[in-house]
Amino acid sequence: MSKRFYNRELSWLNFNERILNEALNPDNPPLECARFLSIVSSNLDEFFMVRVGKLERKKDMGRQTPDPAGYTPKEQLALIYKKVRAHVERQYRVLNNHILPDLASHGLHLLKPAALSQRQATWLAQYYQTQVLPVLSPRTLNPRHPFPILSAKQLYIAVHLRDEKTTQASLAIVPVPRGLARVVILPMGQGRARGVLLEDVISHFLPDLFEGVAIQAQMPFRITRNTDFVINLDDMDNLLNEMSKNVQRRSYGKIVRLEIPRGSSKQLLRMLREGVSVTDEGILQVEGPLDLRFFMRQLCNLTGFDDLRYTPFAPRIDKRFMARESIFRTIRKGDLFLHHPYDSFDPVIHFLSEAATDPQVLAIKQTLYRVSNHSPMIDALARAAKNGKQVTVLIEVRARFDEEHNIAWSKALEKAGCHVLYGVPRWKTHSKVTLIIRREPEGLRHYTHFATGNYNDVTAKLYTDMGVFTCDKQLGEDAASFFNLILGYRYIYPMREMIASPYHLRENMLMRIRREETNAKEGRPAGITMKMNSLSDPQMMDALLSAAKAGVPVRLMVRGICCLRYKEHENLKIYSTVGRFLEHPRIYCFENLGEKEVFLSSADLMPRNLDKRIELTVPVKDPKIKAQIISILELGFLDNRKLWQLKRANQYERVIRDEPAINQQEELIRSPNPLLDRQFLPG
């Protein structure tokens, strides 16, 4: 297997490297380059908390089972730490050699307190005294004060102190307050912005904080903990309690990374490590400020710098949604397709909001995985229950890092009168589907919305996803069967066209891949085009490679993890797109002797999605929508600005072709179907 497959974690680091390359892409405005640099840091945080944490747990348990690439957990960790070190070093070279100088040339400066003018220094001292000092909570550690439990991902300042009378050394920890802005913007910018990092402000005034002792050394630091914990549940009775305990465990999970500035005091580091247990491999020294997420969270959104960001755009709303009629009447006229963020998410909200007040609506059923902090979906569901509708909502409380959030929403919906499910005992529910049952003159009608992305009005502006509204009779009945399935009534009415995982998706995908392989061997039309976030399932990868060898043109657009080792083959092409928006749809397209089959899905081709999650894959039946999705797929392969192709040594190379320049995402901002509006192909 090791000769056929590439390690999942190393493949993910390759993906993060592609994001880092966007910080150097001259097509991106300066603040957007800084945002990509922030995304690299944010991604690495989660990578260490989840993936590295999982491997550290396996190593500690003595697990020796190799992954499909042939590496044991210990071997994977060694490779990861080595690659991460080089990755982070490059990230900070990009920061220091490109991002900061470029921003400074446009009037946005990050300064050290020592570089301030007298007027600025006076203002900063006043700011420190009135805004920072009152919320600081320094702790000097000694035998009477044991080492505190430090929070993951929070900035701290470690201080090596020496008593001037007794010469006794001690360690102090100063938490950098989370409630204050990370970058202190000085008020005398005059059309420019000058900022000082909060940890630099605190460090500058440390002598005022520790009077009577000498400061020998100080350094900011940051830890990352393992957040991957195994939960074995046979039923849902104690799920909420277990998930609440799980969230609390994150406060004291194993430390898997310690970040410090390069050149920090070795003695201070030794003192810190007496309380912070971390391996040598887990210590990352960086050439600049820690936690570069402050660009994304603050600097990228500063007012007055619009010319340094992408040009904003207003999402489209199909004119059919603008009609002064019920949305249910609109759907009855024909299926409707949404491609976010180019198309507004508002019709999805309207769909649920109207159902909440429509007297003919009898029942609403929905799956929720991640929702926004002030979700209009939650408001509509609660309103529907209060209006007497039968509302059934599955909120997946095991959605990683959204557990507390989803538990709170589930309790709020229960109080409103909704029937709330917290998930299916054995598997996470990752599907994205809404079913509304309405009484009409002809009888009960099922209105369905299915999608590739979450019911989240915020991420719908940042991620590309697809969804379809339909009142197709069979799809509606299948959606009802799907909800029966997750309610525990699997065999009442079988699904005929929708495909649920982990029950039938694997066998259905393999059947279609093998069908295309058979057609190619017999000289008939064949082809497979897929778009997904990740590809790591060995059986699926083997099937796709076998089909390509048999003559099937296989084109894969895999945004992130791809564990299929590169093999030079004219029928197998693997690409990845990294752009302004995070590519998130899962689309599976099969030639089928010219009668093309197109599926939208919530599932990637990974073992967890095929075998351990409740997912939904839905055929696109409307010919016009099917043609539009295929057109969007084709446009992605024509991109010559944001497209990468997998090459030798499992490295990606940017696709460079002759003009005209084609940036798929920018083209889709301008038009819902650019291939019909412009001629990109010769002739």
C-alpha positions in Angstrom: 0.0 0.0 0.0 2.8 2.4 0.8 3.8 2.5 -2.9 0.3 3.5 -3.9 -0.6 6.0 -1.3 0.8 9.2 0.1 0.6 10.1 3.8 -2.6 12.1 4.7 -0.9 14.5 7.1 2.0 15.3 4.7 -0.6 15.9 1.9 -2.5 18.3 4.2 0.7 20.2 4.8 1.2 20.4 1.0 -2.3 22.0 0.9 -1.3 24.6 3.6 1.8 25.3 1.5 -0.5 26.2 -1.4 -2.3 28.6 0.8 1.0 30.1 1.8 1.8 30.6 -1.8 -1.3 32.8 -2.2 0.4 35.2 0.3 3.0 35.7 -2.5 0.5 35.8 -5.4 0.7 39.3 -7.1 -2.9 38.8 -8.2 -4.0 39.2 -4.6 -4.2 42.7 -3.0 -1.8 43.3 -0.1 -4.2 42.8 2.8 -5.6 39.7 1.2 -2.0 38.3 1.0 -1.8 39.0 4.8 -5.1 37.2 5.2 -3.7 34.1 3.5 -0.8 34.2 5.9 -3.2 34.3 8.8 -5.2 31.3 7.4 -1.9 29.3 7.3 -1.5 29.9 11.1 -5.2 29.2 11.8 -5.0 25.9 9.9 -1.8 24.9 11.7 -3.5 25.4 15.0 -6.3 23.0 14.2 -3.8 20.6 12.6 -1.8 20.3 15.8 -4.9 20.2 18.0 -6.6 17.4 16.0 -4.2 15.5 13.7 -0.9 15.8 15.7 -2.9 15.3 18.9 -4.4 12.1 17.6 -1.0 10.7 16.6 0.6 11.7 19.9 -2.2 9.8 21.7 -1.6 6.7 19.5 2.2 7.0 20.1 1.7 7.2 23.9 -0.5 4.1 23.7 2.2 2.2 21.9 0.3 1.8 18.7 2.4 0.5 15.8 -0.2 0.0 13.1 1.0 1.8 9.9 -1.1 4.1 7.9 -1.8 3.3 4.2 1.4 5.1 3.3 3.3 2.6 5.6 4.2 4.9 8.5 3.7 4.2 12.2 2.3 7.0 14.4 5.9 7.7 15.7 7.3 7.8 12.1 4.5 10.1 11.0 5.2 12.5 13.9 8.8 12.7 13.0 8.0 13.5 9.4 5.4 16.1 10.4 7.6 18.0 12.8 10.3 18.2 10.2 8.0 19.4 7.5 6.2 21.8 9.8 9.5 23.4 10.9 10.4 24.2 7.2 6.9 25.3 6.5 6.8 27.8 9.4 10.2 29.1 8.6 9.0 29.9 5.1 5.9 31.5 6.4 7.9 33.9 8.5 10.2 34.7 5.6 7.1 35.6 3.6 6.0 37.8 6.5 9.3 39.6 7.0 10.4 39.9 3.4 7.1 40.5 1.7 4.0 41.1 3.8 5.3 43.7 6.3 7.3 45.7 3.8 4.4 45.7 1.3 1.9 46.9 3.9 4.3 49.5 5.1 4.7 50.8 1.6 0.9 51.3 1.6 0.9 53.1 4.9 0.2 50.3 7.3 3.0 49.9 9.8 3.7 47.5 12.8 6.1 49.3 15.1 8.0 48.4 18.3 7.5 50.8 21.3 11.1 51.9 21.1 10.5 53.2 17.6 7.7 55.6 18.5 7.9 59.3 18.6 7.7 61.1 21.9 4.1 62.0 21.2 3.2 58.4 20.3 5.1 57.1 23.3 3.2 59.4 25.7 -0.1 58.3 24.2 0.9 54.6 24.5 1.9 55.0 28.2 -1.5 56.5 28.9 -3.2 53.7 27.0 -1.3 51.1 29.0 -2.1 52.7 32.3 -5.9 53.1 31.7 -6.7 50.2 29.4 -4.1 47.4 29.8 -2.7 47.5 33.4 -6.1 47.2 35.1 -6.8 43.8 33.3 -3.4 42.3 33.7 -3.0 39.3 36.1 0.6 38.4 36.5 1.6 35.3 38.5 5.0 34.9 40.1 5.7 31.2 40.6 7.3 29.6 43.6 6.9 26.4 45.7 3.8 28.0 47.4 2.3 28.9 44.0 2.4 25.8 41.7 2.5 26.1 37.9 -0.9 27.1 36.6 -2.8 25.3 33.9 -2.3 27.4 30.8 -4.9 27.9 28.2 -4.3 26.6 24.6 -3.8 29.2 21.9 -3.6 32.1 24.4 -0.5 34.4 24.4 1.5 34.6 27.5 4.7 36.4 28.5 7.3 34.4 30.5 9.5 36.6 32.7 12.8 35.6 34.4 13.0 37.6 37.6 15.8 38.0 40.1 15.3 39.5 43.6 17.8 42.3 43.9 18.2 41.6 47.7 18.3 37.8 47.8 19.4 37.2 44.2 16.8 34.4 44.1 15.5 33.7 40.6 11.9 33.1 39.9 9.5 32.7 36.9 6.5 34.9 36.3 3.7 34.4 33.8 1.7 37.3 32.4 -1.3 36.4 30.3 -1.9 38.7 27.4 -5.6 39.8 27.8 -7.8 38.2 25.2 -10.4 40.9 25.6 -8.2 43.7 24.2 -7.3 44.2 20.6 -4.2 42.4 19.6 -2.9 45.4 17.7 -3.0 48.8 19.5 -3.6 51.3 16.7 -2.0 54.7 17.4 -4.3 57.6 16.9 -1.9 59.9 15.0 -2.0 58.1 11.7 -2.9 61.0 9.3 -4.3 58.7 6.6 -2.0 55.9 7.6 -2.2 53.2 10.3 0.6 52.6 12.9 0.1 49.8 15.3 1.9 48.1 18.2 1.3 44.5 19.2 -0.3 44.2 22.6 2.4 41.8 23.9 5.1 44.3 22.9 3.2 47.0 24.9 3.1 44.8 28.0 6.7 43.8 27.6 7.8 47.5 27.3 6.2 48.3 30.6 7.2 45.1 32.5 9.5 47.1 34.8 6.5 49.0 36.1 4.7 45.7 36.7 7.6 44.0 38.7 9.0 46.7 40.9 11.8 45.7 43.3 13.0 42.8 41.2 15.3 42.7 38.2 14.0 41.4 34.9 16.7 39.1 33.5 14.8 38.0 30.4 11.3 37.8 29.0 9.6 36.2 26.0 6.1 35.7 24.7 5.0 32.1 24.3 2.0 30.1 23.2 1.0 26.5 23.6 -1.2 24.1 21.6 -3.0 21.1 23.3 -4.4 17.9 22.0 -8.1 18.2 21.6 -8.7 14.7 20.1 -10.5 12.5 22.7 -12.2 9.2 22.0 -15.8 8.9 23.1 -17.5 5.6 23.0 -21.3 5.9 23.3 -23.8 3.1 22.9 -26.8 5.5 23.2 -27.5 9.2 23.3 -28.7 9.4 26.9 -25.4 10.8 28.2 -24.1 12.5 25.0 -24.5 16.1 26.2 -22.7 15.3 29.5 -19.9 13.5 27.7 -19.5 16.3 25.2 -19.4 18.9 27.9 -16.7 16.9 29.7 -14.8 16.6 26.4 -14.8 20.3 25.9 -13.4 20.7 29.5 -10.7 18.2 28.8 -9.2 20.4 26.2 -8.1 22.7 29.0 -5.6 20.2 30.1 -4.9 18.0 27.1 -1.3 17.1 26.3 0.8 20.0 25.0 1.8 19.2 21.5 3.4 22.5 20.5 5.2 25.4 22.2 5.8 28.5 20.1 8.5 31.0 21.1 10.4 33.8 19.3 13.7 32.8 17.9 16.7 33.9 20.0 14.8 33.6 23.3 16.7 33.1 26.5 17.7 29.5 26.9 17.6 29.7 30.7 14.1 31.2 30.6 13.1 28.4 28.3 14.5 25.8 30.7 12.5 27.5 33.6 9.3 27.5 31.5 9.7 23.8 30.5 9.7 22.8 34.2 6.0 23.6 34.1 5.3 23.1 30.4 5.9 19.5 29.4 6.6 19.4 25.7 9.0 17.4 23.5 12.0 19.0 21.8 10.4 18.4 18.5 7.3 20.3 19.7 9.1 23.5 20.3 8.8 25.9 17.3 10.9 29.0 17.2 9.7 31.7 14.9 11.3 34.8 13.4 8.6 37.3 14.4 5.3 37.7 16.3 3.5 34.6 17.5 0.0 33.8 16.3 -0.4 35.6 13.0 -4.2 35.4 13.1 -4.2 39.0 14.1 -4.0 40.0 10.4 -7.2 38.2 9.6 -9.0 39.2 12.8 -8.1 42.9 12.9 -5.7 44.5 10.4 -7.4 43.1 7.3 -10.6 44.8 8.3 -9.2 48.3 9.1 -11.2 51.1 7.6 -9.5 53.3 5.1 -7.7 50.6 3.2 -10.4 49.4 0.8 -7.9 49.5 -2.1 -5.8 46.9 -0.4 -8.6 44.3 -0.3 -10.6 42.4 -2.9 -13.3 44.5 -4.6 -16.5 43.7 -2.8 -19.5 42.3 -4.7 -23.2 41.8 -4.1 -24.4 38.2 -4.3 -27.0 37.5 -7.0 -30.6 36.7 -6.4 -32.4 34.8 -9.1 -35.2 36.8 -10.5 -37.6 33.9 -9.8 -37.0 34.5 -6.1 -37.9 38.1 -6.5 -41.4 37.4 -7.6 -44.2 38.5 -5.3 -45.4 35.0 -4.6 -44.9 32.2 -2.2 -41.5 30.5 -2.5 -43.4 27.2 -2.6 -45.2 28.3 -5.7 -41.8 29.4 -7.2 -40.3 25.9 -6.5 -43.3 24.2 -8.0 -42.5 25.9 -11.3 -39.1 24.1 -11.5 -36.0 23.2 -9.5 -33.8 26.1 -8.5 -30.0 26.1 -8.2 -27.9 28.1 -5.8 -24.1 28.5 -6.0 -22.8 30.4 -3.0 -21.3 32.9 -2.4 -22.0 34.1 -5.9 -25.7 33.5 -5.2 -27.2 34.9 -2.1 -28.0 32.7 0.9 -31.1 34.7 1.5 -33.5 32.4 -0.4 -32.5 29.5 2.0 -33.4 31.7 5.0 -36.6 32.8 3.2 -37.5 29.2 2.5 -37.5 28.3 6.2 -38.9 31.6 7.4 -41.9 31.4 5.2 -42.5 27.8 6.2 -42.5 28.9 9.8 -45.6 31.1 9.3 -47.4 29.4 6.4 -50.6 27.8 7.8 -50.4 25.1 5.2 -47.0 23.8 6.3 -47.4 20.9 8.6 -43.8 19.8 9.3 -40.2 20.9 9.0 -37.2 18.6 9.3 -33.6 19.8 9.1 -30.1 18.6 9.8 -27.7 21.2 11.3 -23.9 20.7 11.6 -22.5 24.2 11.9 -24.6 27.4 12.2 -23.6 31.0 12.8 -23.6 32.8 16.2 -26.8 34.7 15.4 -28.4 32.1 13.1 -31.6 33.1 11.3 -32.2 29.4 10.8 -32.5 28.8 14.5 -34.9 31.7 14.9 -37.1 30.4 12.0 -37.2 26.9 13.5 -38.1 28.2 16.9 -40.8 30.4 15.4 -42.2 27.4 13.5 -42.5 25.3 16.6 -44.3 28.1 18.5 -46.7 28.4 15.5 -47.7 24.7 15.9 -45.6 23.1 13.2 -44.1 19.7 13.8 -40.4 20.6 13.8 -37.7 18.0 13.9 -34.0 19.1 14.0 -30.9 17.1 14.2 -28.1 19.2 15.7 -24.8 17.5 15.6 -23.3 18.2 19.0 -20.1 16.5 18.0 -19.2 19.0 15.3 -15.6 19.7 16.3 -15.0 23.1 18.1 -18.8 23.9 17.8 -19.9 21.5 20.5 -20.7 24.1 23.1 -22.3 26.3 20.5 -24.5 23.5 19.2 -25.5 22.2 22.7 -26.7 25.7 23.5 -28.8 25.9 20.3 -30.3 22.5 20.9 -31.5 23.5 24.4 -33.0 26.7 23.0 -34.8 24.8 20.3 -36.1 22.3 22.8 -37.5 25.1 24.9 -39.3 26.5 21.8 -41.0 23.1 21.3 -38.9 21.5 18.6 -38.1 17.8 18.6 -34.3 17.9 18.8 -31.9 15.0 18.1 -28.3 15.4 19.2 -27.0 13.0 16.6 -26.9 9.3 15.8 -25.1 7.3 18.5 -22.4 5.6 16.4 -21.8 8.3 13.8 -21.7 12.0 13.3 -24.4 13.4 11.1 -22.8 15.6 8.4 -25.6 15.8 5.8 -27.2 19.1 4.7 -30.9 18.7 4.0 -34.2 20.4 4.8 -37.6 18.9 4.2 -40.9 20.8 4.4 -44.2 19.0 4.2 -47.1 21.2 3.1 -50.8 20.6 2.7 -52.0 21.5 -0.8 -55.2 20.8 -2.9 -53.6 17.8 -4.5 -52.5 16.4 -1.1 -49.3 16.6 0.9 -46.3 17.9 -1.0 -42.6 17.5 -0.1 -40.3 20.5 -0.6 -36.6 19.7 -0.3 -33.4 21.7 -0.1 -30.2 19.8 -0.2 -26.7 21.2 -0.3 -23.0 20.5 -0.1 -22.4 23.1 2.7 -23.7 24.0 6.1 -26.8 26.0 6.9 -24.5 28.9 8.0 -25.3 32.4 6.7 -21.8 33.6 7.5 -19.6 30.9 5.9 -22.0 31.0 2.9 -20.2 34.3 2.1 -16.7 32.7 2.4 -17.1 29.2 1.1 -18.2 28.0 -2.4 -21.1 25.6 -2.0 -24.0 24.4 -4.1 -27.6 23.7 -3.2 -30.9 22.8 -5.0 -34.6 23.5 -4.2 -37.0 20.9 -5.5 -40.4 19.5 -5.0 -39.6 16.4 -7.0 -41.8 13.6 -5.6 -39.2 10.9 -5.4 -36.5 13.1 -3.9 -39.1 14.3 -1.3 -40.0 10.8 -0.4 -36.3 9.9 -0.2 -35.7 12.9 2.1 -38.5 11.7 4.4 -37.0 8.2 4.4 -33.6 9.8 5.3 -35.1 11.5 8.3 -36.7 8.2 9.3 -33.3 6.6 9.0 -31.6 9.0 11.4 -34.6 8.7 13.7 -33.8 5.0 13.9 -36.4 3.6 11.5 -34.1 2.5 8.7 -36.2 0.0 6.9 -39.7 1.6 6.8 -39.3 3.1 3.3 -36.1 2.5 1.4 -34.4 5.5 -0.4 -34.5 5.1 -4.2 -32.5 8.0 -5.6 -30.7 9.7 -2.7 -27.8 7.7 -1.4 -27.0 7.7 2.4 -23.6 7.0 3.9 -22.5 4.9 5.7 -25.1 2.5 4.3 -24.8 2.6 0.5 -22.5 5.4 -0.7 -19.3 3.3 -0.9 -21.0 0.5 -3.0 -22.8 3.0 -5.2 -19.6 5.0 -6.0 -17.6 1.8 -6.7 -20.4 0.5 -8.9 -20.3 3.7 -11.0 -16.5 3.8 -11.2 -16.4 0.2 -12.4 -19.2 0.8 -14.8 -17.2 3.5 -16.5 -14.2 1.2 -16.5 -16.2 -1.5 -18.3 -17.5 1.0 -20.8 -14.0 2.1 -21.6 -12.7 -1.4 -22.1 -15.6 -2.1 -24.5 -14.8 1.1 -26.5 -17.8 3.0 -25.4 -17.9 6.6 -24.0 -16.6 6.8 -20.5 -15.5 9.5 -18.1 -15.3 10.5 -14.4 -15.1 14.0 -13.1 -15.1 14.7 -9.4 -14.7 17.7 -7.1 -14.2 17.2 -3.4 -12.3 18.5 -0.4 -10.3 15.4 0.4 -9.5 12.0 -1.2 -7.9 9.4 1.2 -10.0 6.2 0.9 -7.7 3.4 -0.3 -10.5 1.5 -2.0 -11.8 4.5 -3.9 -8.3 5.6 -5.0 -7.5 2.1 -6.3 -10.8 2.0 -8.2 -10.1 5.4 -9.8 -6.6 4.4 -10.7 -7.8 1.2 -12.2 -10.4 3.0 -14.3 -7.8 5.4 -15.6 -5.5 2.6 -16.6 -8.5 1.0 -18.4 -8.9 4.1 -20.5 -11.4 6.2 -18.5 -10.5 9.9 -18.5 -10.4 10.7 -14.8 -10.2 14.3 -13.7 -10.2 15.1 -10.0 -10.4 18.5 -8.4 -9.3 17.8 -4.8 -8.9 21.0 -2.8 -7.0 19.6 0.2 -5.8 16.2 1.2 -5.0 13.8 -1.7 -3.4 10.5 -0.8 -3.3 9.1 -4.3 0.4 9.1 -5.2 1.1 10.8 -8.5 1.5 8.4 -11.4 2.2 9.8 -14.8 -0.8 8.6 -16.8 -2.6 10.4 -19.6 -6.0 9.5 -18.3 -5.5 10.6 -14.7 -5.3 14.3 -13.9 -5.4 15.7 -10.3 -5.9 19.4 -9.6 -6.4 21.7 -6.7 -7.8 25.3 -6.5 -6.9 27.8 -3.8 -8.5 31.2 -4.2 -10.5 34.0 -2.7 -13.1 31.7 -1.4 -12.6 28.3 0.1 -13.7 25.6 -2.4 -16.2 23.4 -0.6 -18.6 21.5 -3.0 -18.6 17.8 -3.4 -19.6 16.9 -7.0 -19.5 13.5 -8.6 -20.0 13.3 -12.3 -20.1 10.1 -14.5 -20.3 9.9 -18.3 -22.8 7.0 -18.2 -22.8 6.4 -22.0 -23.7 10.1 -22.7 -26.5 10.2 -20.2 -24.4 12.0 -17.6 -25.1 11.4 -13.9 -24.3 14.4 -11.6 -24.5 14.1 -7.8 -24.1 16.8 -5.1 -22.9 15.4 -1.8 -22.0 16.3 1.7 -19.3 13.5 1.7 -15.7 13.5 0.6 -14.1 10.2 -0.4 -12.5 9.5 2.9 -13.0 6.5 5.2 -14.7 8.6 7.8 -17.3 10.0 5.3 -17.9 6.6 3.7 -18.0 4.5 6.8 -18.4 6.6 9.9 -20.7 9.5 9.1 -24.3 10.1 8.1 -23.9 11.7 4.7 -26.3 12.4 1.9 -25.5 12.2 -1.8 -28.3 13.5 -4.1 -28.7 13.2 -7.9 -29.2 16.4 -9.9 -32.3 15.6 -12.0 -33.1 18.9 -13.7 -31.2 19.0 -17.1 -30.5 22.8 -17.0 -29.1 22.6 -13.5 -27.0 19.5 -14.4 -25.6 21.4 -17.4 -24.8 24.4 -15.3 -22.9 22.3 -12.7 -20.9 20.6 -15.5 -20.1 24.0 -17.0 -18.8 25.2 -13.6 -16.7 22.1 -13.3 -15.2 22.7 -16.8 -14.5 26.3 -16.0 -12.4 25.2 -12.9 -10.1 23.1 -15.2 -9.6 26.1 -17.5 -8.4 28.3 -14.6 -4.9 29.6 -15.1 -4.5 31.9 -12.1 -5.5 29.8 -9.0 -5.2 26.2 -10.3 -2.5 23.7 -9.2 -1.8 20.3 -10.7 -0.3 17.3 -8.8 3.1 16.3 -10.3 6.0 14.2 -9.4 7.1 13.6 -5.8 3.6 14.4 -4.8 4.2 18.1 -5.2 1.9 20.6 -6.9 2.8 23.0 -9.6 0.8 26.1 -10.5 -1.0 25.7 -13.9 0.2 28.4 -16.3 -1.4 28.7 -19.7 -1.4 31.4 -22.3 -3.9 34.3 -22.1 -6.6 35.1 -21.7 -6.3 35.1 -17.9 -9.0 32.9 -16.3 -9.7 33.2 -12.6 -12.7 30.8 -12.1 -13.9 32.5 -8.9 -13.7 36.1 -10.4 -15.5 34.9 -13.5 -18.3 33.4 -11.4 -18.7 36.6 -9.5 -19.4 38.3 -12.9 -21.7 35.6 -14.3 -23.5 32.4 -13.1 -22.4 30.6 -16.2 -19.2 32.2 -17.7 -18.7 29.5 -20.4 -21.9 30.5 -22.0 -21.1 34.2 -21.8 -17.5 34.1 -23.0 -15.5 31.9 -25.3 -12.4 30.7 -23.5 -11.6 27.8 -25.8 -9.8 28.3 -29.1 -12.2 28.3 -32.1 
